[in-house]
Amino acid sequence: LAGLWTVFTLGGVGSKPTTQLEQCSPLANQSLLLLLIVFFYFFISDSTAFSSSNPHAFQINFNSLYTALCEQQKSDQATLLLYMLLHQNGNVRTYVLARTDIENLV
């Protein structure tokens, strides 16, 4: 719990100006940060959590994720999430490479 609190308070409150994403959609920004925290938690912990036999696995709509990442290209958090997904998840990588409008992401 202490590590999670450190992630939320890193840099202190008000130490840098808020970005456009944080101003127009604070819920989306917080959701993105939560996804990054969860991703890094499972990435650092036991990798068996991602096995296909895991009964608590969930599905993500790649089309919605791709669209959201294209819309938030200027966000450092979105870029980091995209980078981690492309490097750690073969399904996401295959989906993105199969898209005909990849220039929207680049």
Number of C-alpha atoms within 10 A of each C-alpha: 5 6 7 12 9 11 11 14 9 10 10 9 9 7 8 8 8 9 12 12 14 14 10 10 10 12 12 13 18 13 11 15 17 13 15 16 15 13 16 13 12 13 14 9 10 9 9 10 13 12 9 9 9 10 7 8 10 6 5 8 7 13 12 10 13 18 12 14 19 18 13 15 15 13 15 11 17 21 16 12 17 20 12 15 15 17 10 13 10 11 11 18 15 11 13 17 11 10 11 8 10 12 8 12 16 7
